[in-house]
Amino acid sequence: MSDKKSKTTTNSEIETRLYHQRYLRAMNSPLRRKILRVLNHGKATFEELENKTGLDKTMLEWHLIVLENGFCVEKEKQKEKLIFKLTQEGKVVNYMK
């Protein structure tokens, strides 16, 4: 693990519990874990994720929102394209079936 502080813990027990709920919701879907496994091989555009997961646009958008809200995925803009990448929290997919 890196020295980077986790995004799912805070100084407040209530806030930490809410963050963990968001994180667990994101991880509790086989389709979202499939997206994370694709991103485990490196950053990807929306179109690349669409092709590699076989999900339609609407379904993929929904799952990416849940993953981002659950601290598993970040997006960044590179040359007019959105690029998705795993966060430290998203890398837990390496330890899941």
Phi and psi restraints in degrees (range 20) as a CNS / XPLOR table:
assign (resid 1 and name C) (resid 2 and name N)
       (resid 2 and name CA) (resid 2 and name C) 1.0 -86.2 20.0 2
assign (resid 2 and name N) (resid 2 and name CA)
       (resid 2 and name C) (resid 3 and name N) 1.0 174.0 20.0 2
assign (resid 2 and name C) (resid 3 and name N)
       (resid 3 and name CA) (resid 3 and name C) 1.0 -79.0 20.0 2
assign (resid 3 and name N) (resid 3 and name CA)
       (resid 3 and name C) (resid 4 and name N) 1.0 -6.1 20.0 2
assign (resid 3 and name C) (resid 4 and name N)
       (resid 4 and name CA) (resid 4 and name C) 1.0 -62.7 20.0 2
assign (resid 4 and name N) (resid 4 and name CA)
       (resid 4 and name C) (resid 5 and name N) 1.0 131.7 20.0 2
assign (resid 4 and name C) (resid 5 and name N)
       (resid 5 and name CA) (resid 5 and name C) 1.0 -66.9 20.0 2
assign (resid 5 and name N) (resid 5 and name CA)
       (resid 5 and name C) (resid 6 and name N) 1.0 139.7 20.0 2
assign (resid 5 and name C) (resid 6 and name N)
       (resid 6 and name CA) (resid 6 and name C) 1.0 -64.9 20.0 2
assign (resid 6 and name N) (resid 6 and name CA)
       (resid 6 and name C) (resid 7 and name N) 1.0 142.8 20.0 2
assign (resid 6 and name C) (resid 7 and name N)
       (resid 7 and name CA) (resid 7 and name C) 1.0 -82.5 20.0 2
assign (resid 7 and name N) (resid 7 and name CA)
       (resid 7 and name C) (resid 8 and name N) 1.0 -7.4 20.0 2
assign (resid 7 and name C) (resid 8 and name N)
       (resid 8 and name CA) (resid 8 and name C) 1.0 -101.8 20.0 2
assign (resid 8 and name N) (resid 8 and name CA)
       (resid 8 and name C) (resid 9 and name N) 1.0 10.9 20.0 2
assign (resid 8 and name C) (resid 9 and name N)
       (resid 9 and name CA) (resid 9 and name C) 1.0 -129.2 20.0 2
assign (resid 9 and name N) (resid 9 and name CA)
       (resid 9 and name C) (resid 10 and name N) 1.0 147.0 20.0 2
assign (resid 9 and name C) (resid 10 and name N)
       (resid 10 and name CA) (resid 10 and name C) 1.0 -140.5 20.0 2
assign (resid 10 and name N) (resid 10 and name CA)
       (resid 10 and name C) (resid 11 and name N) 1.0 -176.3 20.0 2
assign (resid 10 and name C) (resid 11 and name N)
       (resid 11 and name CA) (resid 11 and name C) 1.0 -81.3 20.0 2
assign (resid 11 and name N) (resid 11 and name CA)
       (resid 11 and name C) (resid 12 and name N) 1.0 -10.8 20.0 2
assign (resid 11 and name C) (resid 12 and name N)
       (resid 12 and name CA) (resid 12 and name C) 1.0 -103.5 20.0 2
assign (resid 12 and name N) (resid 12 and name CA)
       (resid 12 and name C) (resid 13 and name N) 1.0 127.0 20.0 2
assign (resid 12 and name C) (resid 13 and name N)
       (resid 13 and name CA) (resid 13 and name C) 1.0 -63.5 20.0 2
assign (resid 13 and name N) (resid 13 and name CA)
       (resid 13 and name C) (resid 14 and name N) 1.0 -40.5 20.0 2
assign (resid 13 and name C) (resid 14 and name N)
       (resid 14 and name CA) (resid 14 and name C) 1.0 -65.4 20.0 2
assign (resid 14 and name N) (resid 14 and name CA)
       (resid 14 and name C) (resid 15 and name N) 1.0 -45.2 20.0 2
assign (resid 14 and name C) (resid 15 and name N)
       (resid 15 and name CA) (resid 15 and name C) 1.0 -64.8 20.0 2
assign (resid 15 and name N) (resid 15 and name CA)
       (resid 15 and name C) (resid 16 and name N) 1.0 -40.9 20.0 2
assign (resid 15 and name C) (resid 16 and name N)
       (resid 16 and name CA) (resid 16 and name C) 1.0 -61.3 20.0 2
assign (resid 16 and name N) (resid 16 and name CA)
       (resid 16 and name C) (resid 17 and name N) 1.0 -41.8 20.0 2
assign (resid 16 and name C) (resid 17 and name N)
       (resid 17 and name CA) (resid 17 and name C) 1.0 -61.7 20.0 2
assign (resid 17 and name N) (resid 17 and name CA)
       (resid 17 and name C) (resid 18 and name N) 1.0 -42.9 20.0 2
assign (resid 17 and name C) (resid 18 and name N)
       (resid 18 and name CA) (resid 18 and name C) 1.0 -64.1 20.0 2
assign (resid 18 and name N) (resid 18 and name CA)
       (resid 18 and name C) (resid 19 and name N) 1.0 -40.8 20.0 2
assign (resid 18 and name C) (resid 19 and name N)
       (resid 19 and name CA) (resid 19 and name C) 1.0 -62.2 20.0 2
assign (resid 19 and name N) (resid 19 and name CA)
       (resid 19 and name C) (resid 20 and name N) 1.0 -42.6 20.0 2
assign (resid 19 and name C) (resid 20 and name N)
       (resid 20 and name CA) (resid 20 and name C) 1.0 -65.5 20.0 2
assign (resid 20 and name N) (resid 20 and name CA)
       (resid 20 and name C) (resid 21 and name N) 1.0 -36.4 20.0 2
assign (resid 20 and name C) (resid 21 and name N)
       (resid 21 and name CA) (resid 21 and name C) 1.0 -62.2 20.0 2
assign (resid 21 and name N) (resid 21 and name CA)
       (resid 21 and name C) (resid 22 and name N) 1.0 -43.5 20.0 2
assign (resid 21 and name C) (resid 22 and name N)
       (resid 22 and name CA) (resid 22 and name C) 1.0 -63.5 20.0 2
assign (resid 22 and name N) (resid 22 and name CA)
       (resid 22 and name C) (resid 23 and name N) 1.0 -41.4 20.0 2
assign (resid 22 and name C) (resid 23 and name N)
       (resid 23 and name CA) (resid 23 and name C) 1.0 -65.3 20.0 2
assign (resid 23 and name N) (resid 23 and name CA)
       (resid 23 and name C) (resid 24 and name N) 1.0 -47.2 20.0 2
assign (resid 23 and name C) (resid 24 and name N)
       (resid 24 and name CA) (resid 24 and name C) 1.0 -65.3 20.0 2
assign (resid 24 and name N) (resid 24 and name CA)
       (resid 24 and name C) (resid 25 and name N) 1.0 -36.9 20.0 2
assign (resid 24 and name C) (resid 25 and name N)
       (resid 25 and name CA) (resid 25 and name C) 1.0 -61.4 20.0 2
assign (resid 25 and name N) (resid 25 and name CA)
       (resid 25 and name C) (resid 26 and name N) 1.0 -42.1 20.0 2
assign (resid 25 and name C) (resid 26 and name N)
       (resid 26 and name CA) (resid 26 and name C) 1.0 -63.9 20.0 2
assign (resid 26 and name N) (resid 26 and name CA)
       (resid 26 and name C) (resid 27 and name N) 1.0 -38.3 20.0 2
assign (resid 26 and name C) (resid 27 and name N)
       (resid 27 and name CA) (resid 27 and name C) 1.0 -83.3 20.0 2
assign (resid 27 and name N) (resid 27 and name CA)
       (resid 27 and name C) (resid 28 and name N) 1.0 -11.0 20.0 2
assign (resid 27 and name C) (resid 28 and name N)
       (resid 28 and name CA) (resid 28 and name C) 1.0 -90.9 20.0 2
assign (resid 28 and name N) (resid 28 and name CA)
       (resid 28 and name C) (resid 29 and name N) 1.0 37.8 20.0 2
assign (resid 28 and name C) (resid 29 and name N)
       (resid 29 and name CA) (resid 29 and name C) 1.0 -143.3 20.0 2
assign (resid 29 and name N) (resid 29 and name CA)
       (resid 29 and name C) (resid 30 and name N) 1.0 127.6 20.0 2
assign (resid 29 and name C) (resid 30 and name N)
       (resid 30 and name CA) (resid 30 and name C) 1.0 -59.8 20.0 2
assign (resid 30 and name N) (resid 30 and name CA)
       (resid 30 and name C) (resid 31 and name N) 1.0 -33.9 20.0 2
assign (resid 30 and name C) (resid 31 and name N)
       (resid 31 and name CA) (resid 31 and name C) 1.0 -68.6 20.0 2
assign (resid 31 and name N) (resid 31 and name CA)
       (resid 31 and name C) (resid 32 and name N) 1.0 -39.8 20.0 2
assign (resid 31 and name C) (resid 32 and name N)
       (resid 32 and name CA) (resid 32 and name C) 1.0 -69.7 20.0 2
assign (resid 32 and name N) (resid 32 and name CA)
       (resid 32 and name C) (resid 33 and name N) 1.0 -36.1 20.0 2
assign (resid 32 and name C) (resid 33 and name N)
       (resid 33 and name CA) (resid 33 and name C) 1.0 -65.9 20.0 2
assign (resid 33 and name N) (resid 33 and name CA)
       (resid 33 and name C) (resid 34 and name N) 1.0 -33.6 20.0 2
assign (resid 33 and name C) (resid 34 and name N)
       (resid 34 and name CA) (resid 34 and name C) 1.0 -62.5 20.0 2
assign (resid 34 and name N) (resid 34 and name CA)
       (resid 34 and name C) (resid 35 and name N) 1.0 -43.1 20.0 2
assign (resid 34 and name C) (resid 35 and name N)
       (resid 35 and name CA) (resid 35 and name C) 1.0 -61.4 20.0 2
assign (resid 35 and name N) (resid 35 and name CA)
       (resid 35 and name C) (resid 36 and name N) 1.0 -44.0 20.0 2
assign (resid 35 and name C) (resid 36 and name N)
       (resid 36 and name CA) (resid 36 and name C) 1.0 -63.1 20.0 2
assign (resid 36 and name N) (resid 36 and name CA)
       (resid 36 and name C) (resid 37 and name N) 1.0 -37.8 20.0 2
assign (resid 36 and name C) (resid 37 and name N)
       (resid 37 and name CA) (resid 37 and name C) 1.0 -65.2 20.0 2
assign (resid 37 and name N) (resid 37 and name CA)
       (resid 37 and name C) (resid 38 and name N) 1.0 -37.5 20.0 2
assign (resid 37 and name C) (resid 38 and name N)
       (resid 38 and name CA) (resid 38 and name C) 1.0 -63.4 20.0 2
assign (resid 38 and name N) (resid 38 and name CA)
       (resid 38 and name C) (resid 39 and name N) 1.0 -45.3 20.0 2
assign (resid 38 and name C) (resid 39 and name N)
       (resid 39 and name CA) (resid 39 and name C) 1.0 -70.8 20.0 2
assign (resid 39 and name N) (resid 39 and name CA)
       (resid 39 and name C) (resid 40 and name N) 1.0 -18.5 20.0 2
assign (resid 39 and name C) (resid 40 and name N)
       (resid 40 and name CA) (resid 40 and name C) 1.0 -63.8 20.0 2
assign (resid 40 and name N) (resid 40 and name CA)
       (resid 40 and name C) (resid 41 and name N) 1.0 -21.9 20.0 2
assign (resid 40 and name C) (resid 41 and name N)
       (resid 41 and name CA) (resid 41 and name C) 1.0 -88.7 20.0 2
assign (resid 41 and name N) (resid 41 and name CA)
       (resid 41 and name C) (resid 42 and name N) 1.0 -1.7 20.0 2
assign (resid 41 and name C) (resid 42 and name N)
       (resid 42 and name CA) (resid 42 and name C) 1.0 137.0 20.0 2
assign (resid 42 and name N) (resid 42 and name CA)
       (resid 42 and name C) (resid 43 and name N) 1.0 172.4 20.0 2
assign (resid 42 and name C) (resid 43 and name N)
       (resid 43 and name CA) (resid 43 and name C) 1.0 -62.2 20.0 2
assign (resid 43 and name N) (resid 43 and name CA)
       (resid 43 and name C) (resid 44 and name N) 1.0 155.4 20.0 2
assign (resid 43 and name C) (resid 44 and name N)
       (resid 44 and name CA) (resid 44 and name C) 1.0 -151.3 20.0 2
assign (resid 44 and name N) (resid 44 and name CA)
       (resid 44 and name C) (resid 45 and name N) 1.0 148.9 20.0 2
assign (resid 44 and name C) (resid 45 and name N)
       (resid 45 and name CA) (resid 45 and name C) 1.0 -80.0 20.0 2
assign (resid 45 and name N) (resid 45 and name CA)
       (resid 45 and name C) (resid 46 and name N) 1.0 169.7 20.0 2
assign (resid 45 and name C) (resid 46 and name N)
       (resid 46 and name CA) (resid 46 and name C) 1.0 -59.5 20.0 2
assign (resid 46 and name N) (resid 46 and name CA)
       (resid 46 and name C) (resid 47 and name N) 1.0 -44.2 20.0 2
assign (resid 46 and name C) (resid 47 and name N)
       (resid 47 and name CA) (resid 47 and name C) 1.0 -62.9 20.0 2
assign (resid 47 and name N) (resid 47 and name CA)
       (resid 47 and name C) (resid 48 and name N) 1.0 -40.3 20.0 2
assign (resid 47 and name C) (resid 48 and name N)
       (resid 48 and name CA) (resid 48 and name C) 1.0 -63.8 20.0 2
assign (resid 48 and name N) (resid 48 and name CA)
       (resid 48 and name C) (resid 49 and name N) 1.0 -40.9 20.0 2
assign (resid 48 and name C) (resid 49 and name N)
       (resid 49 and name CA) (resid 49 and name C) 1.0 -65.3 20.0 2
assign (resid 49 and name N) (resid 49 and name CA)
       (resid 49 and name C) (resid 50 and name N) 1.0 -38.9 20.0 2
assign (resid 49 and name C) (resid 50 and name N)
       (resid 50 and name CA) (resid 50 and name C) 1.0 -59.0 20.0 2
assign (resid 50 and name N) (resid 50 and name CA)
       (resid 50 and name C) (resid 51 and name N) 1.0 -47.7 20.0 2
assign (resid 50 and name C) (resid 51 and name N)
       (resid 51 and name CA) (resid 51 and name C) 1.0 -66.6 20.0 2
assign (resid 51 and name N) (resid 51 and name CA)
       (resid 51 and name C) (resid 52 and name N) 1.0 -41.8 20.0 2
assign (resid 51 and name C) (resid 52 and name N)
       (resid 52 and name CA) (resid 52 and name C) 1.0 -79.3 20.0 2
assign (resid 52 and name N) (resid 52 and name CA)
       (resid 52 and name C) (resid 53 and name N) 1.0 -24.8 20.0 2
assign (resid 52 and name C) (resid 53 and name N)
       (resid 53 and name CA) (resid 53 and name C) 1.0 -99.2 20.0 2
assign (resid 53 and name N) (resid 53 and name CA)
       (resid 53 and name C) (resid 54 and name N) 1.0 -22.7 20.0 2
assign (resid 53 and name C) (resid 54 and name N)
       (resid 54 and name CA) (resid 54 and name C) 1.0 77.8 20.0 2
assign (resid 54 and name N) (resid 54 and name CA)
       (resid 54 and name C) (resid 55 and name N) 1.0 7.5 20.0 2
assign (resid 54 and name C) (resid 55 and name N)
       (resid 55 and name CA) (resid 55 and name C) 1.0 -81.6 20.0 2
assign (resid 55 and name N) (resid 55 and name CA)
       (resid 55 and name C) (resid 56 and name N) 1.0 145.5 20.0 2
assign (resid 55 and name C) (resid 56 and name N)
       (resid 56 and name CA) (resid 56 and name C) 1.0 -75.6 20.0 2
assign (resid 56 and name N) (resid 56 and name CA)
       (resid 56 and name C) (resid 57 and name N) 1.0 166.3 20.0 2
assign (resid 56 and name C) (resid 57 and name N)
       (resid 57 and name CA) (resid 57 and name C) 1.0 -54.8 20.0 2
assign (resid 57 and name N) (resid 57 and name CA)
       (resid 57 and name C) (resid 58 and name N) 1.0 -48.9 20.0 2
assign (resid 57 and name C) (resid 58 and name N)
       (resid 58 and name CA) (resid 58 and name C) 1.0 -63.4 20.0 2
assign (resid 58 and name N) (resid 58 and name CA)
       (resid 58 and name C) (resid 59 and name N) 1.0 -44.8 20.0 2
assign (resid 58 and name C) (resid 59 and name N)
       (resid 59 and name CA) (resid 59 and name C) 1.0 -64.6 20.0 2
assign (resid 59 and name N) (resid 59 and name CA)
       (resid 59 and name C) (resid 60 and name N) 1.0 -43.8 20.0 2
assign (resid 59 and name C) (resid 60 and name N)
       (resid 60 and name CA) (resid 60 and name C) 1.0 -64.0 20.0 2
assign (resid 60 and name N) (resid 60 and name CA)
       (resid 60 and name C) (resid 61 and name N) 1.0 -43.2 20.0 2
assign (resid 60 and name C) (resid 61 and name N)
       (resid 61 and name CA) (resid 61 and name C) 1.0 -57.4 20.0 2
assign (resid 61 and name N) (resid 61 and name CA)
       (resid 61 and name C) (resid 62 and name N) 1.0 -46.2 20.0 2
assign (resid 61 and name C) (resid 62 and name N)
       (resid 62 and name CA) (resid 62 and name C) 1.0 -59.7 20.0 2
assign (resid 62 and name N) (resid 62 and name CA)
       (resid 62 and name C) (resid 63 and name N) 1.0 -48.7 20.0 2
assign (resid 62 and name C) (resid 63 and name N)
       (resid 63 and name CA) (resid 63 and name C) 1.0 -66.6 20.0 2
assign (resid 63 and name N) (resid 63 and name CA)
       (resid 63 and name C) (resid 64 and name N) 1.0 -35.0 20.0 2
assign (resid 63 and name C) (resid 64 and name N)
       (resid 64 and name CA) (resid 64 and name C) 1.0 -67.2 20.0 2
assign (resid 64 and name N) (resid 64 and name CA)
       (resid 64 and name C) (resid 65 and name N) 1.0 -36.7 20.0 2
assign (resid 64 and name C) (resid 65 and name N)
       (resid 65 and name CA) (resid 65 and name C) 1.0 -62.5 20.0 2
assign (resid 65 and name N) (resid 65 and name CA)
       (resid 65 and name C) (resid 66 and name N) 1.0 -45.2 20.0 2
assign (resid 65 and name C) (resid 66 and name N)
       (resid 66 and name CA) (resid 66 and name C) 1.0 -63.6 20.0 2
assign (resid 66 and name N) (resid 66 and name CA)
       (resid 66 and name C) (resid 67 and name N) 1.0 -41.9 20.0 2
assign (resid 66 and name C) (resid 67 and name N)
       (resid 67 and name CA) (resid 67 and name C) 1.0 -66.1 20.0 2
assign (resid 67 and name N) (resid 67 and name CA)
       (resid 67 and name C) (resid 68 and name N) 1.0 -39.7 20.0 2
assign (resid 67 and name C) (resid 68 and name N)
       (resid 68 and name CA) (resid 68 and name C) 1.0 -68.0 20.0 2
assign (resid 68 and name N) (resid 68 and name CA)
       (resid 68 and name C) (resid 69 and name N) 1.0 -43.3 20.0 2
assign (resid 68 and name C) (resid 69 and name N)
       (resid 69 and name CA) (resid 69 and name C) 1.0 -64.4 20.0 2
assign (resid 69 and name N) (resid 69 and name CA)
       (resid 69 and name C) (resid 70 and name N) 1.0 -25.4 20.0 2
assign (resid 69 and name C) (resid 70 and name N)
       (resid 70 and name CA) (resid 70 and name C) 1.0 -95.9 20.0 2
assign (resid 70 and name N) (resid 70 and name CA)
       (resid 70 and name C) (resid 71 and name N) 1.0 13.3 20.0 2
assign (resid 70 and name C) (resid 71 and name N)
       (resid 71 and name CA) (resid 71 and name C) 1.0 70.1 20.0 2
assign (resid 71 and name N) (resid 71 and name CA)
       (resid 71 and name C) (resid 72 and name N) 1.0 18.7 20.0 2
assign (resid 71 and name C) (resid 72 and name N)
       (resid 72 and name CA) (resid 72 and name C) 1.0 -96.8 20.0 2
assign (resid 72 and name N) (resid 72 and name CA)
       (resid 72 and name C) (resid 73 and name N) 1.0 -23.4 20.0 2
assign (resid 72 and name C) (resid 73 and name N)
       (resid 73 and name CA) (resid 73 and name C) 1.0 -135.9 20.0 2
assign (resid 73 and name N) (resid 73 and name CA)
       (resid 73 and name C) (resid 74 and name N) 1.0 142.7 20.0 2
assign (resid 73 and name C) (resid 74 and name N)
       (resid 74 and name CA) (resid 74 and name C) 1.0 -122.0 20.0 2
assign (resid 74 and name N) (resid 74 and name CA)
       (resid 74 and name C) (resid 75 and name N) 1.0 153.4 20.0 2
assign (resid 74 and name C) (resid 75 and name N)
       (resid 75 and name CA) (resid 75 and name C) 1.0 -122.0 20.0 2
assign (resid 75 and name N) (resid 75 and name CA)
       (resid 75 and name C) (resid 76 and name N) 1.0 148.9 20.0 2
assign (resid 75 and name C) (resid 76 and name N)
       (resid 76 and name CA) (resid 76 and name C) 1.0 -141.2 20.0 2
assign (resid 76 and name N) (resid 76 and name CA)
       (resid 76 and name C) (resid 77 and name N) 1.0 155.0 20.0 2
assign (resid 76 and name C) (resid 77 and name N)
       (resid 77 and name CA) (resid 77 and name C) 1.0 -98.8 20.0 2
assign (resid 77 and name N) (resid 77 and name CA)
       (resid 77 and name C) (resid 78 and name N) 1.0 126.8 20.0 2
assign (resid 77 and name C) (resid 78 and name N)
       (resid 78 and name CA) (resid 78 and name C) 1.0 -132.5 20.0 2
assign (resid 78 and name N) (resid 78 and name CA)
       (resid 78 and name C) (resid 79 and name N) 1.0 117.5 20.0 2
assign (resid 78 and name C) (resid 79 and name N)
       (resid 79 and name CA) (resid 79 and name C) 1.0 48.7 20.0 2
assign (resid 79 and name N) (resid 79 and name CA)
       (resid 79 and name C) (resid 80 and name N) 1.0 55.7 20.0 2
assign (resid 79 and name C) (resid 80 and name N)
       (resid 80 and name CA) (resid 80 and name C) 1.0 67.5 20.0 2
assign (resid 80 and name N) (resid 80 and name CA)
       (resid 80 and name C) (resid 81 and name N) 1.0 8.9 20.0 2
assign (resid 80 and name C) (resid 81 and name N)
       (resid 81 and name CA) (resid 81 and name C) 1.0 -121.0 20.0 2
assign (resid 81 and name N) (resid 81 and name CA)
       (resid 81 and name C) (resid 82 and name N) 1.0 145.8 20.0 2
assign (resid 81 and name C) (resid 82 and name N)
       (resid 82 and name CA) (resid 82 and name C) 1.0 -84.9 20.0 2
assign (resid 82 and name N) (resid 82 and name CA)
       (resid 82 and name C) (resid 83 and name N) 1.0 131.2 20.0 2
assign (resid 82 and name C) (resid 83 and name N)
       (resid 83 and name CA) (resid 83 and name C) 1.0 -116.8 20.0 2
assign (resid 83 and name N) (resid 83 and name CA)
       (resid 83 and name C) (resid 84 and name N) 1.0 132.5 20.0 2
assign (resid 83 and name C) (resid 84 and name N)
       (resid 84 and name CA) (resid 84 and name C) 1.0 -104.8 20.0 2
assign (resid 84 and name N) (resid 84 and name CA)
       (resid 84 and name C) (resid 85 and name N) 1.0 142.7 20.0 2
assign (resid 84 and name C) (resid 85 and name N)
       (resid 85 and name CA) (resid 85 and name C) 1.0 -145.9 20.0 2
assign (resid 85 and name N) (resid 85 and name CA)
       (resid 85 and name C) (resid 86 and name N) 1.0 157.0 20.0 2
assign (resid 85 and name C) (resid 86 and name N)
       (resid 86 and name CA) (resid 86 and name C) 1.0 -72.9 20.0 2
assign (resid 86 and name N) (resid 86 and name CA)
       (resid 86 and name C) (resid 87 and name N) 1.0 145.5 20.0 2
assign (resid 86 and name C) (resid 87 and name N)
       (resid 87 and name CA) (resid 87 and name C) 1.0 -93.9 20.0 2
assign (resid 87 and name N) (resid 87 and name CA)
       (resid 87 and name C) (resid 88 and name N) 1.0 176.3 20.0 2
assign (resid 87 and name C) (resid 88 and name N)
       (resid 88 and name CA) (resid 88 and name C) 1.0 -58.5 20.0 2
assign (resid 88 and name N) (resid 88 and name CA)
       (resid 88 and name C) (resid 89 and name N) 1.0 -41.2 20.0 2
assign (resid 88 and name C) (resid 89 and name N)
       (resid 89 and name CA) (resid 89 and name C) 1.0 -65.5 20.0 2
assign (resid 89 and name N) (resid 89 and name CA)
       (resid 89 and name C) (resid 90 and name N) 1.0 -35.4 20.0 2
assign (resid 89 and name C) (resid 90 and name N)
       (resid 90 and name CA) (resid 90 and name C) 1.0 -68.3 20.0 2
assign (resid 90 and name N) (resid 90 and name CA)
       (resid 90 and name C) (resid 91 and name N) 1.0 -22.2 20.0 2
assign (resid 90 and name C) (resid 91 and name N)
       (resid 91 and name CA) (resid 91 and name C) 1.0 -70.1 20.0 2
assign (resid 91 and name N) (resid 91 and name CA)
       (resid 91 and name C) (resid 92 and name N) 1.0 -6.8 20.0 2
assign (resid 91 and name C) (resid 92 and name N)
       (resid 92 and name CA) (resid 92 and name C) 1.0 -61.4 20.0 2
assign (resid 92 and name N) (resid 92 and name CA)
       (resid 92 and name C) (resid 93 and name N) 1.0 -18.8 20.0 2
assign (resid 92 and name C) (resid 93 and name N)
       (resid 93 and name CA) (resid 93 and name C) 1.0 -57.4 20.0 2
assign (resid 93 and name N) (resid 93 and name CA)
       (resid 93 and name C) (resid 94 and name N) 1.0 -23.5 20.0 2
assign (resid 93 and name C) (resid 94 and name N)
       (resid 94 and name CA) (resid 94 and name C) 1.0 -64.0 20.0 2
assign (resid 94 and name N) (resid 94 and name CA)
       (resid 94 and name C) (resid 95 and name N) 1.0 -19.0 20.0 2
assign (resid 94 and name C) (resid 95 and name N)
       (resid 95 and name CA) (resid 95 and name C) 1.0 -110.2 20.0 2
assign (resid 95 and name N) (resid 95 and name CA)
       (resid 95 and name C) (resid 96 and name N) 1.0 9.5 20.0 2
assign (resid 95 and name C) (resid 96 and name N)
       (resid 96 and name CA) (resid 96 and name C) 1.0 -114.8 20.0 2
assign (resid 96 and name N) (resid 96 and name CA)
       (resid 96 and name C) (resid 97 and name N) 1.0 155.7 20.0 2
